Each structure stands twice: as structure tokens, then as C-alpha cells.
């Protein structure tokens, strides 16, 4: 026998309220007392009521879908994007539709086609797409609400959720310098990518505080992948001016450096200190565990979803700011003397 599916009318009857009140709770709208809201939520939770998304979409003239545009090859980062956004969206009765967008000419047209095909109610756009002034300028005036996740301070006229990776890179570098490192190398992603530039700037800021400089011969640019970290790490470790510490712009490349160090018989952290960025699962899975920078990606995605799905009009000037945090583990130590 098929299980009876509860209706919104039955929930309203059990709670002793109107159908509209139940609808307001489901949609996260205001207009009812907190006590009534909690009573309705309690009944919904106890009975396992699941709103019919198609019926809600028809009634509200919305698709109840949120688009998520990305262009990033790091699987851990992509998982964080999805986990944070999906959890927040599902709590409000929405679903997430992810779509990879090419970075370069034609990106804006691809975004527009995706939004038309998916009929999403709004779009979250993530780095590096969100840091392309050309792309943002082309899509900022589209009829869909947008939220931009980014680490820069560009003044675009759309809601933004920001994180401060330059300051985190400065703090991480100071930790190395204060433990005695002066011969520090950097492996970034693509040279002109926003995260690469900000993290490099943070390193240079810290070195300048101690009247030190980052030698151009100790800067390498990869593509945020394990293989690029392994190849560039091998280059640096084979050079005549072998660094005592290598700072990587993400954890995947740091893992590649671990591989190169092991192949060369170089022990971490005794002979070489290594740091990453993102604090992805790989950071704690490596041995020794990797010192990294934790970015609250899931929290940022949840805020972005809340902005897009808010029942109240959202100012285009809204900015939510998050700080990245240095997570110190066993991959760094004073340099060998």
C-alpha cells in the first residue's frame, strides 16, 4: 500500500493555522509569530513532511532552483561549493544546479544560455569567473539575481561574499619567518589568476615587514593541480638556491611538492617546510599533516544562497566578509642550520 503523502492543508489543520502561515514557514517568510513558526516547524519535522517542489514552484511562479557557476579544477573546492550551497538551499526548499563555465571569451554567453536552459531563479558565481571584470560587466544587468563569491575588493554593483586570502598569506608567511626561514619559494596557480596574485602579495607583504624580498628565481606558476606542484617542486628542490620553505597556493600543489621531496630524499619538515592553502581534506591526510589556510567556503556559499532566496529585497551593495584562518600542523619547522 502506498504511503499517504501529507499535504500543506493537513499540516495547517494539525497546527491550527491557515495554509498561508504554513507556506510562510516553508518559504522562510516573515508575517507570523516566532511561537507559531516553531509550532509549525515542529509538526513538519515530526511528521517528515516534504513540500512538493513542483507545486510550490507553480504557486510562487519560481523554479526553486539556484544556479552555481564555477570554473575550478580542484575537486575538494568543488565539493565544498556544492555541500555549502546544497545544505542551505535544501533547508529552504530549493535545489542547486551546478554548471562549469569556460573561462575566457564567450563565458558571458555561456552563462546566459545556462540560465535560460535551467530556468534558475538566481545565480551564484564563483572564482575565477567572479573576478573577471569583463564577465561581471556583461552579466550584472541581466534579469536574474546574482551573488558574487570573491577574494578581491572590486566594486561591482551586485551582492558580494568576500574572503581575505591576502591577509591570511601574510600571517602564514610571518609564521615561517619568525621560525627562521628567509629563503622562501612560492608555487602559485596561473600567473594572472586573482588567488595567485593575492596570495603572492600577502607573502611579499610579510617579507617586506622583515626587510626581506622574494627572489624571482623562487617563484613558479602552475595550475592548482597535483602534477604542477610535483613538477615545479622538483625544479625548486633541484636548484642551486634550494629554498628552506615552499609555500603553495593550494593544498593539491603542496601534495605534489611532498611527492617531489620524497623522491629527492628530502624530509618534511626537517629539511623542508611546506604550506598549502584551502585546508582541504588532503591537508590532514598527508604525512606529516600540512599547514594550510582554512577558507570558510561552505559558510560563504550558505550566505550566498540566503541572499538569493531571501523573501525580502536585497540591496545590490550588500557585502559579507569572511576571514581565512591559518591552521598550523607538522609540515613546518625551523630551517636546518
Secondary structure as UniProt FT lines:
FT   HELIX           8..15
FT   HELIX           19..26
FT   TURN            27..28
FT   HELIX           34..47
FT   HELIX           53..60
FT   STRAND          65..70
FT   HELIX           75..91
FT   TURN            92..93
FT   STRAND          95..100
FT   TURN            105..106
FT   HELIX           107..118
FT   STRAND          122..125
FT   TURN            127..128
FT   HELIX           129..131
FT   HELIX           133..139
FT   TURN            140..141
FT   STRAND          145..150
FT   STRAND          159..164
FT   HELIX           165..178
FT   TURN            179..180
FT   STRAND          184..188
FT   TURN            191..192
FT   HELIX           194..209
FT   TURN            210..211
FT   HELIX           216..218
FT   STRAND          219..221
FT   HELIX           226..238
FT   TURN            240..241
FT   STRAND          245..248
FT   HELIX           251..263
FT   TURN            264..265
FT   TURN            268..271
FT   STRAND          273..275
FT   HELIX           281..285
FT   STRAND          291..294
FT   HELIX           297..309
FT   TURN            316..317
FT   STRAND          319..323
FT   STRAND          325..327
FT   TURN            330..331
//
